[in-house]
Amino acid sequence: MILEIVKYGNPVLRAKGKPVEEINNAVSALAANMVETMRAANGVGLAAQQVGKALQMMVLDVPEMDDRPSTMTMHGKQCDFEKRMPMVLLNPQLELSKDREIGIEGCLSFPEITADIMRSESVKARAQLLDGSWIEFEATGLLARALQHEVDHLNGILFIDRMNSATKTSLSGRLKRMQRETAESL
């Protein structure tokens, strides 16, 4: 089922997600609906907050892209990350590299807004899967960027918080309008 994606101005986007304590049918159904919602919106990631649930849960479906290549390494060996997509990650934790890079980002909760955002080039991720097991991997490229973006959501941090001040100032009118429209619809 396709869920409504929460837009900027809804307070749930600023909520820190609660850990997923029990993986049950409701969590599995939410994960399936989040994947369907993300794909319908042509996104590469979606956090539970973006569908109105303040949980430590995210989904990813990062494609291989020539202009934004990604890698995924597990146990020191590179793996075909596309075969692992879509990924449902519960209670994720990231260790960020010190090397940083600027890249273009958008967000399904901010339709038609993109900006250059500084992020770590690579991350080490640890998260729980729907079967209850834990996965650990290293990621680079768009996969690393998507992980950081979605984990920020899980902690109530939005990509506009990572914009430089000039970009944020140039978007302030659009952001205020979006906030107002969202508040009126609540």
Phi and psi restraints in degrees (value plus and minus 20) as a CYANA .aco file:
   2 ILE   PHI    -101.3   -61.3
   2 ILE   PSI     106.4   146.4
   3 LEU   PHI    -116.0   -76.0
   3 LEU   PSI     139.7   179.7
   4 GLU   PHI     -95.7   -55.7
   4 GLU   PSI     112.8   152.8
   5 ILE   PHI    -108.7   -68.7
   5 ILE   PSI     104.8   144.8
   6 VAL   PHI     -88.9   -48.9
   6 VAL   PSI     115.3   155.3
   7 LYS   PHI    -119.6   -79.6
   7 LYS   PSI     140.8   180.8
   8 TYR   PHI     -72.5   -32.5
   8 TYR   PSI     114.2   154.2
   9 GLY   PHI      92.9   132.9
   9 GLY   PSI     -40.4    -0.4
  10 ASN   PHI     -99.7   -59.7
  10 ASN   PSI     107.5   147.5
  11 PRO   PHI     -79.5   -39.5
  11 PRO   PSI     -43.9    -3.9
  12 VAL   PHI     -82.5   -42.5
  12 VAL   PSI     -45.4    -5.4
  13 LEU   PHI     -86.8   -46.8
  13 LEU   PSI     -40.8    -0.8
  14 ARG   PHI    -118.3   -78.3
  14 ARG   PSI     -17.6    22.4
  15 ALA   PHI    -104.9   -64.9
  15 ALA   PSI     114.3   154.3
  16 LYS   PHI     -95.9   -55.9
  16 LYS   PSI     109.4   149.4
  17 GLY   PHI     -89.8   -49.8
  17 GLY   PSI     123.7   163.7
  18 LYS   PHI     -99.2   -59.2
  18 LYS   PSI     125.6   165.6
  19 PRO   PHI     -79.9   -39.9
  19 PRO   PSI     126.3   166.3
  20 VAL   PHI    -101.9   -61.9
  20 VAL   PSI      89.3   129.3
  21 GLU   PHI    -105.7   -65.7
  21 GLU   PSI     -56.6   -16.6
  22 GLU   PHI    -151.8  -111.8
  22 GLU   PSI     108.6   148.6
  23 ILE   PHI    -113.4   -73.4
  23 ILE   PSI      87.8   127.8
  24 ASN   PHI    -148.1  -108.1
  24 ASN   PSI    -191.6  -151.6
  25 ASN   PHI     -81.7   -41.7
  25 ASN   PSI     -56.1   -16.1
  26 ALA   PHI     -85.1   -45.1
  26 ALA   PSI     -61.5   -21.5
  27 VAL   PHI     -86.2   -46.2
  27 VAL   PSI     -63.5   -23.5
  28 SER   PHI     -83.2   -43.2
  28 SER   PSI     -60.8   -20.8
  29 ALA   PHI     -86.7   -46.7
  29 ALA   PSI     -61.6   -21.6
  30 LEU   PHI     -81.6   -41.6
  30 LEU   PSI     -62.3   -22.3
  31 ALA   PHI     -80.2   -40.2
  31 ALA   PSI     -66.4   -26.4
  32 ALA   PHI     -81.8   -41.8
  32 ALA   PSI     -62.8   -22.8
  33 ASN   PHI     -86.8   -46.8
  33 ASN   PSI     -56.3   -16.3
  34 MET   PHI     -86.1   -46.1
  34 MET   PSI     -60.9   -20.9
  35 VAL   PHI     -82.0   -42.0
  35 VAL   PSI     -66.4   -26.4
  36 GLU   PHI     -81.9   -41.9
  36 GLU   PSI     -62.2   -22.2
  37 THR   PHI     -84.0   -44.0
  37 THR   PSI     -66.3   -26.3
  38 MET   PHI     -80.0   -40.0
  38 MET   PSI     -66.3   -26.3
  39 ARG   PHI     -85.9   -45.9
  39 ARG   PSI     -60.0   -20.0
  40 ALA   PHI     -83.0   -43.0
  40 ALA   PSI     -50.2   -10.2
  41 ALA   PHI    -112.4   -72.4
  41 ALA   PSI     -15.9    24.1
  42 ASN   PHI      38.4    78.4
  42 ASN   PSI      18.9    58.9
  43 GLY   PHI    -116.1   -76.1
  43 GLY   PSI     146.8   186.8
  44 VAL   PHI    -129.1   -89.1
  44 VAL   PSI     -27.2    12.8
  45 GLY   PHI    -180.5  -140.5
  45 GLY   PSI     135.8   175.8
  46 LEU   PHI    -175.4  -135.4
  46 LEU   PSI     110.7   150.7
  47 ALA   PHI    -120.2   -80.2
  47 ALA   PSI     133.9   173.9
  48 ALA   PHI     -76.2   -36.2
  48 ALA   PSI     -55.8   -15.8
  49 GLN   PHI     -77.6   -37.6
  49 GLN   PSI     -52.1   -12.1
  50 GLN   PHI     -92.3   -52.3
  50 GLN   PSI     -30.5     9.5
  51 VAL   PHI    -137.5   -97.5
  51 VAL   PSI       1.5    41.5
  52 GLY   PHI      66.1   106.1
  52 GLY   PSI      -7.6    32.4
  53 LYS   PHI    -137.3   -97.3
  53 LYS   PSI      98.9   138.9
  54 ALA   PHI    -105.1   -65.1
  54 ALA   PSI      55.8    95.8
  55 LEU   PHI    -147.4  -107.4
  55 LEU   PSI     137.4   177.4
  56 GLN   PHI    -104.3   -64.3
  56 GLN   PSI      52.8    92.8
  57 MET   PHI    -167.1  -127.1
  57 MET   PSI     113.1   153.1
  58 MET   PHI    -164.5  -124.5
  58 MET   PSI     137.8   177.8
  59 VAL   PHI    -145.8  -105.8
  59 VAL   PSI     128.3   168.3
  60 LEU   PHI    -153.9  -113.9
  60 LEU   PSI     125.0   165.0
  61 ASP   PHI    -166.9  -126.9
  61 ASP   PSI      57.1    97.1
  62 VAL   PHI    -111.5   -71.5
  62 VAL   PSI     100.2   140.2
  63 PRO   PHI    -103.0   -63.0
  63 PRO   PSI     139.8   179.8
  64 GLU   PHI     -95.0   -55.0
  64 GLU   PSI     106.6   146.6
  65 MET   PHI    -149.5  -109.5
  65 MET   PSI     111.8   151.8
  66 ASP   PHI     -82.5   -42.5
  66 ASP   PSI     -58.4   -18.4
  67 ASP   PHI    -103.7   -63.7
  67 ASP   PSI     -33.0     7.0
  68 ARG   PHI    -160.1  -120.1
  68 ARG   PSI      47.0    87.0
  69 PRO   PHI     -86.1   -46.1
  69 PRO   PSI     128.5   168.5
  70 SER   PHI    -146.8  -106.8
  70 SER   PSI     137.1   177.1
  71 THR   PHI    -153.8  -113.8
  71 THR   PSI     134.9   174.9
  72 MET   PHI    -156.4  -116.4
  72 MET   PSI     105.4   145.4
  73 THR   PHI    -141.3  -101.3
  73 THR   PSI     111.4   151.4
  74 MET   PHI    -148.0  -108.0
  74 MET   PSI     110.9   150.9
  75 HIS   PHI      33.4    73.4
  75 HIS   PSI      18.6    58.6
  76 GLY   PHI      58.3    98.3
  76 GLY   PSI     -17.8    22.2
  77 LYS   PHI    -139.5   -99.5
  77 LYS   PSI     114.1   154.1
  78 GLN   PHI     -89.1   -49.1
  78 GLN   PSI     116.4   156.4
  79 CYS   PHI    -143.5  -103.5
  79 CYS   PSI     142.2   182.2
  80 ASP   PHI     -99.0   -59.0
  80 ASP   PSI      74.7   114.7
  81 PHE   PHI     -86.9   -46.9
  81 PHE   PSI     -46.5    -6.5
  82 GLU   PHI     -81.8   -41.8
  82 GLU   PSI     -50.5   -10.5
  83 LYS   PHI     -90.2   -50.2
  83 LYS   PSI     -37.7     2.3
  84 ARG   PHI    -113.8   -73.8
  84 ARG   PSI     -21.1    18.9
  85 MET   PHI    -111.0   -71.0
  85 MET   PSI     126.7   166.7
  86 PRO   PHI     -94.1   -54.1
  86 PRO   PSI     133.0   173.0
  87 MET   PHI    -128.8   -88.8
  87 MET   PSI     116.7   156.7
  88 VAL   PHI    -132.4   -92.4
  88 VAL   PSI      99.7   139.7
  89 LEU   PHI    -138.9   -98.9
  89 LEU   PSI     107.6   147.6
  90 LEU   PHI    -130.1   -90.1
  90 LEU   PSI     122.3   162.3
  91 ASN   PHI      29.5    69.5
  91 ASN   PSI      26.8    66.8
  92 PRO   PHI     -91.9   -51.9
  92 PRO   PSI     128.6   168.6
  93 GLN   PHI    -150.5  -110.5
  93 GLN   PSI     117.7   157.7
  94 LEU   PHI    -141.5  -101.5
  94 LEU   PSI     122.9   162.9
  95 GLU   PHI    -134.1   -94.1
  95 GLU   PSI      97.8   137.8
  96 LEU   PHI    -112.3   -72.3
  96 LEU   PSI     121.5   161.5
  97 SER   PHI     -93.9   -53.9
  97 SER   PSI     139.2   179.2
  98 LYS   PHI     -97.6   -57.6
  98 LYS   PSI     -48.1    -8.1
  99 ASP   PHI     -89.5   -49.5
  99 ASP   PSI     111.5   151.5
 100 ARG   PHI    -145.2  -105.2
 100 ARG   PSI     138.1   178.1
 101 GLU   PHI    -169.8  -129.8
 101 GLU   PSI     135.5   175.5
 102 ILE   PHI    -115.5   -75.5
 102 ILE   PSI     119.0   159.0
 103 GLY   PHI    -171.3  -131.3
 103 GLY   PSI     135.9   175.9
 104 ILE   PHI     -96.7   -56.7
 104 ILE   PSI     115.8   155.8
 105 GLU   PHI    -154.5  -114.5
 105 GLU   PSI     130.7   170.7
 106 GLY   PHI    -149.9  -109.9
 106 GLY   PSI     159.2   199.2
 107 CYS   PHI    -173.1  -133.1
 107 CYS   PSI     113.9   153.9
 108 LEU   PHI     -83.1   -43.1
 108 LEU   PSI     -41.4    -1.4
 109 SER   PHI    -105.8   -65.8
 109 SER   PSI     -23.7    16.3
 110 PHE   PHI    -150.4  -110.4
 110 PHE   PSI      51.4    91.4
 111 PRO   PHI     -74.2   -34.2
 111 PRO   PSI     116.3   156.3
 112 GLU   PHI      45.7    85.7
 112 GLU   PSI      -2.2    37.8
 113 ILE   PHI    -137.5   -97.5
 113 ILE   PSI     108.2   148.2
 114 THR   PHI    -153.0  -113.0
 114 THR   PSI     138.8   178.8
 115 ALA   PHI    -181.5  -141.5
 115 ALA   PSI     137.5   177.5
 116 ASP   PHI     -97.6   -57.6
 116 ASP   PSI     107.4   147.4
 117 ILE   PHI    -146.6  -106.6
 117 ILE   PSI     115.4   155.4
 118 MET   PHI    -102.8   -62.8
 118 MET   PSI     106.5   146.5
 119 ARG   PHI    -159.9  -119.9
 119 ARG   PSI     145.9   185.9
 120 SER   PHI     -88.7   -48.7
 120 SER   PSI     124.4   164.4
 121 GLU   PHI     -89.0   -49.0
 121 GLU   PSI     -51.9   -11.9
 122 SER   PHI    -162.7  -122.7
 122 SER   PSI     138.7   178.7
 123 VAL   PHI    -159.5  -119.5
 123 VAL   PSI     132.8   172.8
 124 LYS   PHI    -125.2   -85.2
 124 LYS   PSI     105.9   145.9
 125 ALA   PHI    -136.0   -96.0
 125 ALA   PSI     125.0   165.0
 126 ARG   PHI    -156.4  -116.4
 126 ARG   PSI     107.7   147.7
 127 ALA   PHI    -175.8  -135.8
 127 ALA   PSI     141.3   181.3
 128 GLN   PHI    -113.7   -73.7
 128 GLN   PSI     124.2   164.2
 129 LEU   PHI    -119.5   -79.5
 129 LEU   PSI     149.5   189.5
 130 LEU   PHI     -82.5   -42.5
 130 LEU   PSI     -43.2    -3.2
 131 ASP   PHI    -103.5   -63.5
 131 ASP   PSI     -18.2    21.8
 132 GLY   PHI      73.1   113.1
 132 GLY   PSI     -34.3     5.7
 133 SER   PHI     -95.9   -55.9
 133 SER   PSI     146.6   186.6
 134 TRP   PHI    -130.2   -90.2
 134 TRP   PSI     125.4   165.4
 135 ILE   PHI    -142.6  -102.6
 135 ILE   PSI     122.6   162.6
 136 GLU   PHI    -150.2  -110.2
 136 GLU   PSI     113.5   153.5
 137 PHE   PHI    -177.5  -137.5
 137 PHE   PSI     143.4   183.4
 138 GLU   PHI    -130.6   -90.6
 138 GLU   PSI     125.1   165.1
 139 ALA   PHI    -157.1  -117.1
 139 ALA   PSI     130.0   170.0
 140 THR   PHI    -152.4  -112.4
 140 THR   PSI     154.1   194.1
 141 GLY   PHI      48.0    88.0
 141 GLY   PSI    -168.2  -128.2
 142 LEU   PHI     -80.6   -40.6
 142 LEU   PSI     -54.0   -14.0
 143 LEU   PHI     -82.1   -42.1
 143 LEU   PSI     -64.6   -24.6
 144 ALA   PHI     -84.0   -44.0
 144 ALA   PSI     -61.5   -21.5
 145 ARG   PHI     -84.1   -44.1
 145 ARG   PSI     -64.9   -24.9
 146 ALA   PHI     -83.2   -43.2
 146 ALA   PSI     -61.0   -21.0
 147 LEU   PHI     -78.8   -38.8
 147 LEU   PSI     -67.5   -27.5
 148 GLN   PHI     -83.7   -43.7
 148 GLN   PSI     -62.4   -22.4
 149 HIS   PHI     -81.1   -41.1
 149 HIS   PSI     -67.2   -27.2
 150 GLU   PHI     -91.9   -51.9
 150 GLU   PSI     -58.0   -18.0
 151 VAL   PHI     -84.4   -44.4
 151 VAL   PSI     -56.2   -16.2
 152 ASP   PHI     -76.6   -36.6
 152 ASP   PSI     -68.1   -28.1
 153 HIS   PHI     -73.9   -33.9
 153 HIS   PSI     -63.2   -23.2
 154 LEU   PHI     -83.2   -43.2
 154 LEU   PSI     -40.1    -0.1
 155 ASN   PHI    -126.9   -86.9
 155 ASN   PSI      -7.6    32.4
 156 GLY   PHI      56.7    96.7
 156 GLY   PSI      -2.9    37.1
 157 ILE   PHI    -123.2   -83.2
 157 ILE   PSI     112.6   152.6
 158 LEU   PHI    -128.6   -88.6
 158 LEU   PSI     136.6   176.6
 159 PHE   PHI     -85.0   -45.0
 159 PHE   PSI     -42.0    -2.0
 160 ILE   PHI     -87.1   -47.1
 160 ILE   PSI     -44.1    -4.1
 161 ASP   PHI     -89.6   -49.6
 161 ASP   PSI     -39.3     0.7
 162 ARG   PHI    -118.6   -78.6
 162 ARG   PSI     -25.1    14.9
 163 MET   PHI     -91.3   -51.3
 163 MET   PSI     131.6   171.6
 164 ASN   PHI     -92.7   -52.7
 164 ASN   PSI     140.6   180.6
 165 SER   PHI     -83.0   -43.0
 165 SER   PSI     -54.8   -14.8
 166 ALA   PHI     -85.1   -45.1
 166 ALA   PSI     -62.5   -22.5
 167 THR   PHI     -85.0   -45.0
 167 THR   PSI     -66.4   -26.4
 168 LYS   PHI     -82.1   -42.1
 168 LYS   PSI     -59.5   -19.5
 169 THR   PHI     -83.4   -43.4
 169 THR   PSI     -62.7   -22.7
 170 SER   PHI     -86.4   -46.4
 170 SER   PSI     -43.9    -3.9
 171 LEU   PHI    -118.2   -78.2
 171 LEU   PSI     -21.2    18.8
 172 SER   PHI     -77.4   -37.4
 172 SER   PSI     -59.9   -19.9
 173 GLY   PHI     -83.1   -43.1
 173 GLY   PSI     -65.8   -25.8
 174 ARG   PHI     -84.8   -44.8
 174 ARG   PSI     -59.7   -19.7
 175 LEU   PHI     -86.4   -46.4
 175 LEU   PSI     -62.1   -22.1
 176 LYS   PHI     -84.1   -44.1
 176 LYS   PSI     -61.0   -21.0
 177 ARG   PHI     -83.1   -43.1
 177 ARG   PSI     -64.4   -24.4
 178 MET   PHI     -83.0   -43.0
 178 MET   PSI     -63.0   -23.0
 179 GLN   PHI     -80.1   -40.1
 179 GLN   PSI     -64.8   -24.8
 180 ARG   PHI     -84.2   -44.2
 180 ARG   PSI     -65.7   -25.7
 181 GLU   PHI     -82.6   -42.6
 181 GLU   PSI     -60.2   -20.2
 182 THR   PHI     -85.2   -45.2
 182 THR   PSI     -65.3   -25.3
 183 ALA   PHI     -81.0   -41.0
 183 ALA   PSI     -57.9   -17.9
 184 GLU   PHI     -87.5   -47.5
 184 GLU   PSI     -48.0    -8.0
 185 SER   PHI    -107.7   -67.7
 185 SER   PSI     -29.0    11.0
